[in-house]
Structures are given as structure tokens and as C-alpha cells.
Amino acid sequence: MELYLIQLFNGLSVASILLLVALGLAFAFGLMNVINMAHGEFIMAGAYTAYVIERMVGSSWLAPGQTGLYFLLSLPAAFLVGAILAYVMEALIVRHLYGRPLDTLLATLGVSVALQQAARDIFGAPNVQVTAPVWLRGGIDVFGLYLPLSRLFILALVAVVVAAVYYFLYRSEGGRRVRATIQNRQVAAAQGIDTRKVDSTTFALGGGLAGLAGCALALLGPIGPALGTYYIVDAFMVVVMGGLGQIIGTALAALVIGLSGVMLELSLGASLAKAAVFALVILFLQFRPTGLVALKSRAVD
């Protein structure tokens, strides 16, 4: 029972990371119908941002082992780096390929390869390690279960981010524009909404969330140029299963996929568990192709 409870907790932390990664994909896919194969490299960029800031702060009078200040600085910096990369890619490449999904897929795949090679040239091919700050080392004992502080911090971070995204989408003027554009781009444009600006802003937001996910992943293990490729397939499964552009559906799908994958590893192993989850998602979509939460729209006569 203790093993299952520990795996359940690990599954929650994996699901939270998947949710952070998939939110950006959900917006890009649901809003612009863009399959962004370079989304994983935004994760990698966020992780390397934490690594660079740790080295910069560690060489100054604010030693990371004493204050942990570098990681607090890394969170907004990773978001900013991911957002800038996504904004530039949307402006230079994706914007010119709207309505051509195959061309967009190939172009973003090329960007993915280029960014991975750039990371190898700058940081080297071997993986590097980010030192967790003192206040995130160790863990706490809850009813006999040892819960690492780093994973608890990730859960809290994702909860705050999801709450902020939910507020943006459903309580702000910008969020209403995003939801209107997702439901009907032509009608939104006719109402005076600058859909091009919505596209670029939302794409940048998705890249920023991926960068934030990379910064969180730096707490869990070594990082390298191929870090994002380990999460991109699962993130796409979360997006499709949750429903395009639906934050609630994306959260539920991330929870289901993260928990089922971790629990199946106990009996099947890592590789077979991933294949089993993939098969279950395909089976689910046969019965509910719109995902867990379908996009609601009003018919117009």
C-alpha cells in the first residue's frame, strides 16, 4: 500500500508537469490549428535558463547553496525566454503557414532540430545538473510517506499557474478575445478583434508556460538538449484527449494520463506502460472523438 501511495504522489507530480506543458499546446492547436513540434524545445530552453542563472548567481556574492535566490529568479526568466522564442517563431515562420498544417508541422520540426543543435553547440551534448536550493532539498513525512519538497513545490507552482491561466481566460478582456477566436475566428474578426495579435500573444503564452515547465523539470533530474522530446508526445495526447483549447479538459486529461502511466509502470515497466497509455487514449477517442470536454458553440441559422 505504501508503494502504491508513493506512486500515486509521483503520478500527481508527473501530471502537473504534463499539464504545464500541454496548456500551451492546447492553445496553439485549438486556436490556430498548429501542430508545434518545437514546443519541447521551449521546455529545454526554460531548463537551460535555470542552469545559466544558477551559474551566474553562483559566481557572485549570492551563493545559490546559501540563499536559493537563483531559482526564484529562474522562474520568471524561464517564462520570458520561452515566450520570446515562441513569439519570434510565430512571427517569422508560423504566421506565414496558417491553413497549411503539414507545412507547419515540417517547419516547426526543422526549428526543433535547429534549437537542439544550438543547445549542443552552446552547452555540450552531455546532460547537466541544476542544484536544488536548500529550501527544496529533503522532504516531509506524512503518515509514514516521504514526500520530496521539490515535487510538492512543483504541485504548488502548477496550481498557481493554472489558476492564473483560468483567471486570464475567463475573467479578463484578453481571455475573452482568445475564447472568441477559438470558437469562431471569422465572427471574432468581424466584431473588431485583432485575431493576428491574439494568435501571437497566445503562442507566446504557450511558449512561456513550456519554459516554466522546463525550469520545474530542472529540479527533478539532469537536463540536456533532448529534454523536451521526452514529454512532447504525452503532451499531445493530453491536448487531444482533453479537448482542443479546453483548460478543464486538459487538466483532467493530464491527471488521467499522468496517473495511469505511473501506476502501470509498477506491473508493465516504463516502455510497455507508455504504449498501454497510448492505446487507451486511442480507444477512448474512438468513443469520444471530441475529448473529455467538447467545445461549446451556438448554431447560427
C-alpha positions in Angstrom: 0.0 0.0 0.0 2.8 2.4 0.8 4.4 1.7 -2.6 1.1 2.5 -4.4 0.6 5.7 -2.4 4.2 6.8 -3.3 3.5 6.1 -7.0 0.2 8.0 -6.7 2.1 11.0 -5.4 4.7 10.7 -8.2 1.9 10.4 -10.7 0.4 13.7 -9.5 3.7 15.4 -10.0 4.1 14.0 -13.5 0.5 15.0 -14.3 1.3 18.5 -13.1 4.3 18.8 -15.4 2.3 17.4 -18.3 -0.5 19.9 -17.6 2.0 22.8 -17.7 3.5 21.6 -21.0 0.1 20.8 -22.6 -1.6 24.1 -21.8 0.5 25.9 -24.4 -0.1 23.2 -26.9 -3.8 23.3 -26.2 -4.0 27.0 -27.0 -1.9 26.8 -30.2 -3.7 23.7 -31.5 -7.2 24.9 -30.6 -6.7 28.5 -31.6 -4.5 28.2 -34.7 -4.7 24.5 -35.7 -0.9 24.5 -35.5 1.0 21.3 -34.6 4.1 22.8 -33.0 6.8 20.2 -33.0 9.2 22.7 -31.4 7.2 23.1 -28.3 9.5 20.6 -26.5 12.5 22.9 -27.2 10.8 25.7 -25.3 10.9 23.3 -22.3 14.6 22.7 -22.9 15.2 26.4 -23.2 13.5 27.0 -19.8 15.6 24.3 -18.1 18.8 25.7 -19.5 17.8 29.2 -18.3 17.7 27.8 -14.8 21.1 26.3 -15.4 22.6 29.5 -16.7 21.2 31.7 -13.9 22.5 29.2 -11.3 26.0 29.6 -12.7 25.7 33.4 -12.9 24.4 33.8 -9.4 26.7 31.1 -8.0 29.7 33.1 -9.2 28.6 36.2 -7.4 28.2 37.0 -3.8 24.7 35.5 -3.7 25.8 31.8 -3.5 22.9 29.5 -4.6 23.6 27.0 -1.8 23.0 29.7 0.8 20.1 31.6 -0.5 18.4 29.7 -3.3 17.7 33.1 -4.9 18.8 31.8 -8.3 15.8 29.5 -8.6 13.3 32.3 -7.7 14.9 34.4 -10.5 14.9 31.4 -12.9 11.1 31.0 -12.8 10.2 34.4 -14.5 13.3 34.2 -16.6 12.4 30.8 -18.0 8.9 32.0 -18.8 10.3 35.0 -20.6 12.8 33.0 -22.6 10.1 30.5 -23.7 7.7 33.3 -24.6 10.3 35.2 -26.6 11.3 32.1 -28.6 7.6 31.3 -29.3 6.8 34.9 -30.3 9.8 35.1 -32.7 8.9 31.7 -34.2 5.3 32.6 -34.7 6.2 36.0 -36.3 8.9 34.6 -38.7 7.6 31.1 -39.6 4.2 30.0 -38.3 2.3 33.2 -39.3 3.1 32.6 -42.9 1.9 29.0 -42.9 -1.6 29.3 -41.4 -4.1 26.9 -43.1 -1.2 24.6 -44.1 -0.9 22.1 -41.3 1.6 19.8 -43.0 3.9 22.6 -43.9 3.6 24.0 -40.3 4.5 20.6 -38.9 7.6 20.2 -41.1 8.7 23.8 -40.4 8.4 23.5 -36.6 10.2 20.2 -36.8 13.0 21.9 -38.5 13.1 24.6 -35.8 13.1 21.8 -33.2 16.2 20.2 -34.7 17.9 23.6 -35.1 17.3 24.5 -31.4 18.5 21.1 -30.2 21.7 21.5 -32.2 22.2 25.1 -30.9 21.9 23.8 -27.3 24.5 21.1 -28.1 26.9 23.8 -29.5 26.4 26.1 -26.5 26.2 23.7 -23.6 27.6 20.5 -25.0 25.9 17.1 -25.6 26.2 15.6 -22.1 23.4 16.3 -19.6 24.0 18.9 -16.9 22.5 19.2 -13.4 20.8 22.1 -11.7 21.4 22.2 -8.0 18.2 22.4 -6.0 18.1 25.3 -3.5 18.4 24.4 0.2 14.8 25.1 0.9 13.7 22.5 -1.7 16.0 19.7 -0.6 14.8 16.8 1.5 11.2 16.1 2.2 8.5 15.7 4.8 6.9 12.7 6.4 3.1 12.5 6.0 1.5 9.4 7.7 4.7 7.4 7.1 5.1 8.5 3.5 8.2 10.5 2.5 7.2 13.4 0.1 10.1 15.3 -1.5 9.9 19.0 -1.2 10.8 19.6 -4.8 7.8 17.7 -6.0 5.5 19.4 -3.5 6.8 22.7 -4.8 6.1 21.7 -8.4 2.5 20.8 -7.5 2.0 24.2 -5.8 3.6 26.0 -8.7 1.3 24.3 -11.3 -1.7 25.0 -9.1 -0.9 28.7 -9.1 -0.2 28.8 -12.8 -3.4 27.0 -13.7 -5.4 29.4 -11.5 -3.7 32.4 -13.2 -4.4 31.0 -16.7 -8.0 30.3 -15.7 -8.4 33.8 -14.5 -6.9 35.2 -17.7 -9.2 33.1 -19.9 -12.5 33.6 -18.1 -12.1 36.8 -16.2 -10.1 39.2 -18.4 -10.7 41.0 -21.7 -7.8 39.3 -23.3 -9.1 35.9 -22.3 -12.5 36.6 -23.8 -10.8 37.5 -27.1 -8.9 34.3 -27.1 -12.0 32.2 -26.4 -14.0 34.1 -29.0 -11.3 33.5 -31.6 -11.1 29.7 -30.8 -14.9 29.4 -31.2 -15.2 31.3 -34.5 -12.3 33.2 -36.0 -14.4 34.9 -38.7 -17.1 36.2 -36.3 -14.4 37.4 -33.8 -12.7 39.4 -36.6 -16.0 40.8 -37.7 -16.5 42.1 -34.1 -13.3 44.0 -34.2 -10.9 41.5 -32.5 -7.4 41.6 -33.9 -7.0 37.8 -34.4 -3.4 38.2 -35.6 -2.5 39.8 -32.3 -4.5 37.1 -30.4 -2.5 34.4 -32.2 0.9 35.9 -31.5 0.1 36.6 -27.8 -1.4 33.2 -27.2 1.5 31.4 -28.9 3.9 33.4 -26.7 1.9 32.5 -23.6 2.2 28.8 -24.6 5.9 29.1 -25.0 6.3 30.8 -21.7 4.3 28.0 -19.9 6.6 25.5 -21.6 9.7 27.4 -20.4 8.2 27.4 -16.9 7.7 23.6 -17.1 11.4 23.2 -18.1 12.5 25.2 -15.1 10.4 22.9 -12.9 11.8 19.8 -14.6 15.3 21.0 -13.7 14.5 20.2 -10.1 13.8 16.5 -10.9 16.9 15.4 -12.7 19.6 16.2 -15.3 18.7 18.3 -18.3 20.0 18.0 -21.9 19.3 19.1 -25.5 16.7 16.4 -25.9 14.8 17.1 -22.7 11.6 18.3 -24.4 11.3 15.2 -26.7 10.5 13.0 -23.6 7.3 15.0 -22.9 6.0 16.2 -26.3 4.2 13.0 -27.3 2.4 12.7 -23.9 1.6 16.4 -24.1 -0.1 16.0 -27.5 -2.1 13.1 -26.0 -3.3 15.3 -23.2 -4.4 18.0 -25.6 -6.3 15.6 -27.9 -7.9 13.7 -25.0 -8.8 16.9 -23.1 -10.5 18.7 -25.9 -9.0 21.5 -28.0 -8.5 24.7 -26.1 -10.3 23.5 -23.0 -8.4 24.2 -19.8 -10.6 22.0 -17.7 -10.4 19.1 -20.1 -6.7 19.5 -20.4 -6.3 19.3 -16.6 -8.4 16.2 -16.4 -6.6 14.5 -19.3 -3.2 15.3 -17.7 -4.3 13.8 -14.5 -5.6 10.6 -16.1 -2.5 10.1 -18.4 0.0 11.0 -15.7 -1.6 8.8 -13.0 -2.3 5.8 -15.3 1.3 5.9 -16.7 2.9 5.9 -13.4 0.6 3.2 -11.9 1.0 0.9 -14.9 4.8 1.1 -14.6 4.5 -1.0 -11.4 3.4 -4.1 -13.4 4.4 -3.4 -17.0 7.6 -1.4 -16.9 8.2 2.1 -18.3 8.2 1.2 -22.1 5.1 -1.0 -22.0 3.3 1.4 -19.7 3.7 4.2 -22.2 2.5 2.0 -25.0 -0.5 0.9 -22.9 -1.5 4.5 -22.1 -1.2 5.4 -25.8 -3.5 2.5 -26.7 -6.0 3.5 -24.0 -6.1 7.1 -25.3 -6.8 5.9 -28.9 -9.5 3.6 -27.6 -11.1 6.5 -25.6 -11.1 8.7 -28.7 -13.0 6.1 -30.7 -15.9 6.6 -28.4 -15.5 10.3 -27.7 -13.5 12.0 -30.5 -14.2 15.5 -29.2 -12.3 14.7 -26.0 -13.3 14.9 -22.3 -14.6 18.5 -22.6 -16.1 19.4 -26.0 -16.0 23.0 -27.3 -19.5 24.5 -26.9 -20.8 26.6 -29.8 -24.1 28.1 -30.8 -25.6 27.2 -34.1 -26.2 30.1 -36.5 -29.1 29.9 -39.0 
